[in-house]
């Protein structure tokens, strides 16, 4: 028998892992309601036509070979210009990657060694923990405080950081909670990083999908003197997740980030390039018509409101209202583990959500993540089934 690696036993990705249970429900004849995965194009959202036209033109013009390892020059210029308009200064490097997922893995592999640690939010995007396990780097979780609107606990972050801390990850807006960290909290993170001497990885893929209040500034814009690696891409705000086109922006003092930037580029060269034709969508996305953003945000706001009203009307359920992205993270007043609850829910109703434990949560609490991308009538139908299941479950 071919034995798998020991590290593979630690790799979990809750968002996709629930699909095995969903397959059981489908075989049993259940209609499925996919409220588990953040893919706008699985529903009624459309990629902006100018981006499609740019990619088609690139393909027809023969741009189907390998691209530049760092990225297409015109795309990188657009990325830098967009970052500059939003206040990020001291930009030292920019690169394209096959979605931010590839960029995250390269960033961590270029940064830390066995015995080092990285601070990661809880709840947070499970990819970070999976990659850190793969690289045999310690993952230290700092909490997001539910009672404070899922704001990062910066005091705990400071306590967790030590001489082997290489980075802190800040996901803002946050997945899975849909929360937006206040500016003063981000400034505190920057201050801790400056004092402790670690990199901040700012995952801002949902930054243009803020549903309430003004958009928050990029974390890197708060200080040009702290090393920050900012991730963004076309997947969410530009409605092209399947194109796998993201980017990273490394900013901070040149002397502090030069060697790290060189290491990142070594890994980029080793994997040849990201998707070449899709690179041609970056410039028209960032510099072209942005009107789809307003329509997308308005649609998401309506669907958020439907979801929030339905969740808070359920017995034993509370939910901090999401302020951005397209996720809600309601809390359950149940005794069983939330993974068991979610498995039962999927089998009984066909409504696919993701258990809170898959993202991290405070000890003794139970949650599940809901994606509110589907049309309002689908959300109402699906969440009605969840309500009825909870009512039966509690009786």
Secondary structure in CASP SS format (residue, H / E / C, confidence):
PFRMAT SS
TARGET T0000
AUTHOR 0000-0000-0000
METHOD secondary structure of the structure
MODEL  1
X C 1.00
X C 1.00
X C 1.00
X C 1.00
X C 1.00
X C 1.00
X H 1.00
X H 1.00
X H 1.00
X H 1.00
X C 1.00
X C 1.00
X C 1.00
X H 1.00
X H 1.00
X H 1.00
X H 1.00
X C 1.00
X H 1.00
X H 1.00
X H 1.00
X H 1.00
X H 1.00
X H 1.00
X H 1.00
X H 1.00
X H 1.00
X C 1.00
X C 1.00
X C 1.00
X C 1.00
X C 1.00
X E 1.00
X E 1.00
X C 1.00
X C 1.00
X C 1.00
X C 1.00
X C 1.00
X H 1.00
X H 1.00
X H 1.00
X C 1.00
X C 1.00
X C 1.00
X C 1.00
X C 1.00
X C 1.00
X H 1.00
X H 1.00
X H 1.00
X H 1.00
X H 1.00
X H 1.00
X H 1.00
X H 1.00
X H 1.00
X H 1.00
X H 1.00
X H 1.00
X C 1.00
X C 1.00
X C 1.00
X C 1.00
X C 1.00
X C 1.00
X C 1.00
X C 1.00
X C 1.00
X C 1.00
X C 1.00
X C 1.00
X H 1.00
X H 1.00
X H 1.00
X H 1.00
X H 1.00
X H 1.00
X H 1.00
X H 1.00
X H 1.00
X H 1.00
X H 1.00
X H 1.00
X H 1.00
X C 1.00
X C 1.00
X C 1.00
X C 1.00
X C 1.00
X E 1.00
X E 1.00
X E 1.00
X E 1.00
X E 1.00
X E 1.00
X E 1.00
X C 1.00
X H 1.00
X H 1.00
X H 1.00
X H 1.00
X H 1.00
X H 1.00
X H 1.00
X H 1.00
X H 1.00
X H 1.00
X H 1.00
X C 1.00
X C 1.00
X C 1.00
X C 1.00
X C 1.00
X C 1.00
X C 1.00
X E 1.00
X E 1.00
X E 1.00
X E 1.00
X E 1.00
X E 1.00
X C 1.00
X C 1.00
X C 1.00
X H 1.00
X H 1.00
X H 1.00
X H 1.00
X H 1.00
X H 1.00
X H 1.00
X H 1.00
X H 1.00
X H 1.00
X C 1.00
X C 1.00
X E 1.00
X E 1.00
X E 1.00
X E 1.00
X E 1.00
X E 1.00
X E 1.00
X E 1.00
X H 1.00
X H 1.00
X H 1.00
X C 1.00
X C 1.00
X E 1.00
X E 1.00
X C 1.00
X H 1.00
X H 1.00
X H 1.00
X H 1.00
X H 1.00
X H 1.00
X H 1.00
X C 1.00
X C 1.00
X C 1.00
X C 1.00
X E 1.00
X E 1.00
X E 1.00
X E 1.00
X E 1.00
X E 1.00
X E 1.00
X C 1.00
X C 1.00
X C 1.00
X C 1.00
X C 1.00
X C 1.00
X C 1.00
X C 1.00
X C 1.00
X C 1.00
X C 1.00
X H 1.00
X H 1.00
X H 1.00
X H 1.00
X H 1.00
X H 1.00
X H 1.00
X H 1.00
X H 1.00
X H 1.00
X H 1.00
X H 1.00
X H 1.00
X H 1.00
X C 1.00
X C 1.00
X E 1.00
X E 1.00
X E 1.00
X E 1.00
X E 1.00
X C 1.00
X C 1.00
X C 1.00
X C 1.00
X C 1.00
X C 1.00
X E 1.00
X C 1.00
X C 1.00
X C 1.00
X C 1.00
X C 1.00
X C 1.00
X C 1.00
X C 1.00
X H 1.00
X H 1.00
X H 1.00
X H 1.00
X C 1.00
X C 1.00
X C 1.00
X C 1.00
X C 1.00
X E 1.00
X E 1.00
X E 1.00
X E 1.00
X E 1.00
X E 1.00
X C 1.00
X C 1.00
X C 1.00
X C 1.00
X C 1.00
X C 1.00
X C 1.00
X H 1.00
X H 1.00
X H 1.00
X C 1.00
X C 1.00
X E 1.00
X E 1.00
X E 1.00
X E 1.00
X E 1.00
X E 1.00
X C 1.00
X C 1.00
X H 1.00
X H 1.00
X H 1.00
X H 1.00
X H 1.00
X H 1.00
X H 1.00
X H 1.00
X H 1.00
X H 1.00
X H 1.00
X H 1.00
X H 1.00
X H 1.00
X H 1.00
X H 1.00
X H 1.00
X C 1.00
X C 1.00
X C 1.00
X C 1.00
X C 1.00
X H 1.00
X H 1.00
X H 1.00
X H 1.00
X H 1.00
X H 1.00
X H 1.00
X H 1.00
X H 1.00
X H 1.00
X H 1.00
X H 1.00
X C 1.00
X C 1.00
X C 1.00
X H 1.00
X H 1.00
X H 1.00
X H 1.00
X H 1.00
X H 1.00
X H 1.00
X H 1.00
X H 1.00
X H 1.00
X H 1.00
X H 1.00
X H 1.00
X H 1.00
X H 1.00
X H 1.00
X H 1.00
X H 1.00
X H 1.00
X H 1.00
X H 1.00
X H 1.00
X C 1.00
X C 1.00
X C 1.00
X C 1.00
X E 1.00
X E 1.00
X C 1.00
X C 1.00
X C 1.00
X C 1.00
X C 1.00
X E 1.00
X C 1.00
X C 1.00
X E 1.00
X E 1.00
X E 1.00
X E 1.00
X E 1.00
X E 1.00
X C 1.00
X C 1.00
X C 1.00
X C 1.00
X C 1.00
X H 1.00
X H 1.00
X H 1.00
X H 1.00
X H 1.00
X H 1.00
X H 1.00
X H 1.00
X H 1.00
X H 1.00
X H 1.00
X H 1.00
X C 1.00
X E 1.00
X E 1.00
X C 1.00
X E 1.00
X E 1.00
X H 1.00
X H 1.00
X H 1.00
X C 1.00
X C 1.00
X C 1.00
X C 1.00
X C 1.00
X C 1.00
X C 1.00
X C 1.00
X E 1.00
X E 1.00
X E 1.00
X E 1.00
X E 1.00
X C 1.00
X C 1.00
X C 1.00
X C 1.00
X H 1.00
X H 1.00
X H 1.00
X H 1.00
X H 1.00
X H 1.00
X H 1.00
X H 1.00
X H 1.00
X H 1.00
X H 1.00
X H 1.00
X H 1.00
X H 1.00
X H 1.00
X H 1.00
X H 1.00
X H 1.00
X H 1.00
X C 1.00
END
